[in-house]
Amino acid sequence: EVDAAIKLAMETNDRPVVIDFIVGRDAMVWPMVPAGVSNDAVQYARDAAPIWDGEE
């Protein structure tokens, strides 16, 4: 089911696509944005965030 949804989304090029995945409450799904902060605070692993262009 997941593979088919991703395949269809990747093949769709005439409109935006959103896939709604249901995961367990305690699942550590990456990347994530911690609660209460802006999307600029995205983390790709525990305590690790990407370095954006222009940041040192």
Backbone hydrogen bonds, N-H to C=O, Kabsch-Sander energy under -0.5 kcal/mol:
donor,donor_aa,acceptor,acceptor_aa,energy
5,A,1,E,-1.9
6,I,2,V,-2.5
7,K,3,D,-2.5
8,L,4,A,-2.5
9,A,5,A,-2.2
10,M,6,I,-2.6
11,E,7,K,-1.7
12,T,8,L,-1.0
12,T,9,A,-0.5
13,N,11,E,-0.6
20,D,18,V,-0.5
21,F,19,I,-0.8
23,V,21,F,-0.6
27,A,24,G,-1.8
29,V,27,A,-1.1
30,W,28,M,-0.5
32,M,43,Q,-2.4
37,V,34,P,-1.3
41,A,38,S,-2.1
42,V,39,N,-1.1
43,Q,32,M,-3.1
44,Y,48,A,-1.8
45,A,48,A,-1.2
48,A,45,A,-2.5
52,W,50,P,-0.7
55,E,52,W,-2.2
